Amino acid sequence: MAGQPAQTPSPRQPARYGRLSVAEAAALAAAGPGARLLHPRIIGPGQRVTLALAVTGETE
């Protein structure tokens, strides 16, 4: 996940995990090369859950 960009950086994440947004970095890494964010990070109720959606960069 190193080097993945973040559209919605969290001020706490770099100190904890070394990343600007773990949810966005994980979504982009899982979607593979050329992936793009479909929806940036969303924080759920109580700030217990975060979610980001990415789509693969491959074309069919």
Secondary structure, DSSP 8 states (H G I E B T S, - for coil): -TT---SS--SSHHHHHSSS-HHHHHHHHHH-TT-EEEEEEEE-GGG--EEEEEE-----
